[in-house]
Amino acid sequence: MSEKFSISPNGEKFSLPNPEDYKTEFDNLKKRVEQERKKKREIVVVMGVGFVGAVMAAIVADTVDKKGQPTKFVIGMQRPSARSYWKIPLLNRGVSPVKAEDPEVDPMIERCVKKKKTLIATYTYDVLKLADVVVVDVQCDYIKESLGNVRTGRTDMAALEASLGVIAEHIPASALVLIETTVAPGTTEQVAYPIMKKVFKKRGIKTDPLLAHSYERVMPGRNYVASIRDFWRVCSGINEEAKKRVVKFLNEVLNTEKFPLTVMDRPIESETAKIVENSYRATILAFLNEWSIYAERNGVDLIKVIKAIKVRPTHSNIIFPGPGIGGYCLPKDGGLGVWAYKHILGFEDNIFKITPMAININDTRGLHVGQLTRDALRNMGQPIAAADILILGAAYREDVGDTRYSGSEIIVRKLAEMGAEIRVHDPYVEHWWEFEQQDTYPAIGQTKARFFRNQEKLKEIRIEQNLDKALRGAEAVIFAVPHEAYMKLDPEKVVKTIGQPAAIIDCFGILSDDKIRRYFGLGCEVKGLGRGHIQRIKDELRKG
Ligand SMILES: NC(=O)c1ccc[n+]([C@@H]2O[C@H](COP(=O)([O-])OP(=O)(O)OC[C@H]3O[C@@H](n4cnc5c(N)ncnc54)[C@H](O)[C@@H]3O)[C@@H](O)[C@H]2O)c1
């Protein structure tokens, strides 16, 4: 019996496989693949069944031909690490390893595993020997060494490089390897190709590895599945054969009739497209940070300003930045680009100004919420130290359960530094690992706790799922994420549940002017990011 376990988010314990289990696992896989090949199904191995890989695997497994017959057999492959192994037994039961608000995810995974029988998961790399196509969805992280200075960081390609080596050691020479991971530009041609070519040579394979790149634009949330399947893709291959194969594969598994593919000449162009796409988004968000502060100091409501501008079709994508720009992608992707320019592409000069600055601004925007909370409490005659503060929303955006790089984390850390007591509510998040396991999550030595003082006790943070319970007795309430449940909260009920007037901080333009007035009427103090008109409302009420 193995001593080591992997524990799923809902607390189920799974023993990690023992060395002797691998042979049986592979024998079973071989038999199964043989049967599937007889059904003329292509064998697709998806490496890394995280947020992207798990759903991508299901989409591929759901593929049918014109007669409605499944054309692919998909095997999700996942390292049997203590942190991630649980995803394999869950998937094999037909249970999604990712919590999703999209009602399509759970039934799709269940259907493919249990009914269509086109999806399984395994922990053995040997499965790669059986692949016609390998889809790589492992992470490629960007590690920041300081808060607010992305330039001092670096790309962590260890998981990706290890995966590529392992793939080259196992796959048949004719297998297509599709990298979907967001990578530092140049990675497919200048990192992946040499790693794989070297191994191929050792194996006596004379042909080039069939390497392709096509990045994901997935948005976990209500349209999780559609954001992969029914969405435009950009792709490229390392040579004509790889290009042809990736185009064929993506045409088969995605809805490319409605959402046509864009095929680039070289992988570096596809890789760059992803980085520019996300740097652009990070930049238009960061740019509003200075106008948000301007608005607060000059009686201007930035929310209304944005609404007014948005009607102009050329400016329709202007969006209000909340207390930080989180998610796995926007905080890191520009960093991958800036890093690659020097460390993969070999340039020494410093051409990047806007891209790193945007990330730095976004990474530190949440700090200002500490000041607003401090000032609101002070206006109520209370110090922030030892104040009971409730954060509404831990996720990085509305109606998702993903907390990675959320603005709320910075808010909590800053408030703790200022001596506040923190409680948190989020209807979509069960565990906030960034705090609960801050010594080891996201990895040892990488917690954002290291950029703040007084962080030790934050390990005790537990997400309260009952909103009433969370509200009771709070001295400040921070609307940090516009989850649906918070949009409709009624000020009278909120204050009644709290049991006293409180400081109310709006980080996302959640409160209407009417609600702001009502909170003031109930004896609360209100402040908001980019919402300078709140002071005007307060003055009017005082005069009236
Ligand atoms: N999450 C998003 O919203 C999103 C959107 C667009 C693009 N992306 C990109 O997609 C990629 C994957 O992101 P994610 O959110 O799915 O990450 P994730 O961390 O949720 O998943 C990665 C998975 O790969 C596994 N893994 C790592 N090394 C492995 C190995 N050697 N063999 C097998 N499995 C291994 C990990 O255990 C993990 O389960 C990233 O490059 C990311 O930037 C993510």
PDBQT file of the ligand as one rigid body, heavy atoms in Angstrom, charges set to zero:
ROOT
HETATM    1  N1  LIG A 601      -6.778  28.931 -17.565  1.00  0.00    +0.000 N 
HETATM    2  C1  LIG A 601      -7.027  29.770 -18.543  1.00  0.00    +0.000 C 
HETATM    3  O1  LIG A 601      -7.972  30.534 -18.474  1.00  0.00    +0.000 OA
HETATM    4  C2  LIG A 601      -6.180  29.808 -19.805  1.00  0.00    +0.000 A 
HETATM    5  C3  LIG A 601      -6.621  30.535 -20.923  1.00  0.00    +0.000 A 
HETATM    6  C4  LIG A 601      -5.855  30.554 -22.087  1.00  0.00    +0.000 A 
HETATM    7  C5  LIG A 601      -4.640  29.885 -22.114  1.00  0.00    +0.000 A 
HETATM    8  N2  LIG A 601      -4.217  29.204 -20.994  1.00  0.00    +0.000 N 
HETATM    9  C6  LIG A 601      -2.932  28.521 -21.073  1.00  0.00    +0.000 C 
HETATM   10  O2  LIG A 601      -3.117  27.114 -21.079  1.00  0.00    +0.000 OA
HETATM   11  C7  LIG A 601      -2.023  26.480 -20.428  1.00  0.00    +0.000 C 
HETATM   12  C8  LIG A 601      -2.517  25.537 -19.339  1.00  0.00    +0.000 C 
HETATM   13  O3  LIG A 601      -3.202  26.311 -18.367  1.00  0.00    +0.000 OA
HETATM   14  P1  LIG A 601      -4.156  25.687 -17.265  1.00  0.00    +0.000 P 
HETATM   15  O4  LIG A 601      -4.957  26.829 -16.742  1.00  0.00    +0.000 OA
HETATM   16  O5  LIG A 601      -4.862  24.502 -17.813  1.00  0.00    +0.000 OA
HETATM   17  O6  LIG A 601      -3.066  25.217 -16.194  1.00  0.00    +0.000 OA
HETATM   18  P2  LIG A 601      -3.250  24.135 -15.001  1.00  0.00    +0.000 P 
HETATM   19  O7  LIG A 601      -2.147  24.396 -14.048  1.00  0.00    +0.000 OA
HETATM   20  O8  LIG A 601      -4.661  24.147 -14.540  1.00  0.00    +0.000 OA
HETATM   21  O9  LIG A 601      -3.024  22.748 -15.715  1.00  0.00    +0.000 OA
HETATM   22  C9  LIG A 601      -1.786  22.253 -16.112  1.00  0.00    +0.000 C 
HETATM   23  C10 LIG A 601      -1.799  20.766 -15.797  1.00  0.00    +0.000 C 
HETATM   24  O10 LIG A 601      -0.643  20.157 -16.379  1.00  0.00    +0.000 OA
HETATM   25  C11 LIG A 601      -0.155  19.184 -15.481  1.00  0.00    +0.000 C 
HETATM   26  N3  LIG A 601       1.237  18.866 -15.803  1.00  0.00    +0.000 N 
HETATM   27  C12 LIG A 601       2.334  19.602 -15.564  1.00  0.00    +0.000 A 
HETATM   28  N4  LIG A 601       3.428  18.971 -15.998  1.00  0.00    +0.000 NA
HETATM   29  C13 LIG A 601       3.024  17.808 -16.552  1.00  0.00    +0.000 A 
HETATM   30  C14 LIG A 601       3.687  16.717 -17.156  1.00  0.00    +0.000 A 
HETATM   31  N5  LIG A 601       5.022  16.696 -17.296  1.00  0.00    +0.000 N 
HETATM   32  N6  LIG A 601       2.947  15.680 -17.601  1.00  0.00    +0.000 NA
HETATM   33  C15 LIG A 601       1.620  15.695 -17.476  1.00  0.00    +0.000 A 
HETATM   34  N7  LIG A 601       0.931  16.672 -16.880  1.00  0.00    +0.000 NA
HETATM   35  C16 LIG A 601       1.615  17.730 -16.422  1.00  0.00    +0.000 A 
HETATM   36  C17 LIG A 601      -0.363  19.827 -14.127  1.00  0.00    +0.000 C 
HETATM   37  O11 LIG A 601      -0.344  18.913 -13.074  1.00  0.00    +0.000 OA
HETATM   38  C18 LIG A 601      -1.761  20.475 -14.313  1.00  0.00    +0.000 C 
HETATM   39  O12 LIG A 601      -2.821  19.607 -13.989  1.00  0.00    +0.000 OA
HETATM   40  C19 LIG A 601      -1.142  27.610 -19.900  1.00  0.00    +0.000 C 
HETATM   41  O13 LIG A 601      -0.119  27.862 -20.788  1.00  0.00    +0.000 OA
HETATM   42  C20 LIG A 601      -2.060  28.787 -19.869  1.00  0.00    +0.000 C 
HETATM   43  O14 LIG A 601      -1.365  29.999 -19.988  1.00  0.00    +0.000 OA
HETATM   44  C21 LIG A 601      -4.964  29.142 -19.860  1.00  0.00    +0.000 A 
ENDROOT
TORSDOF 0
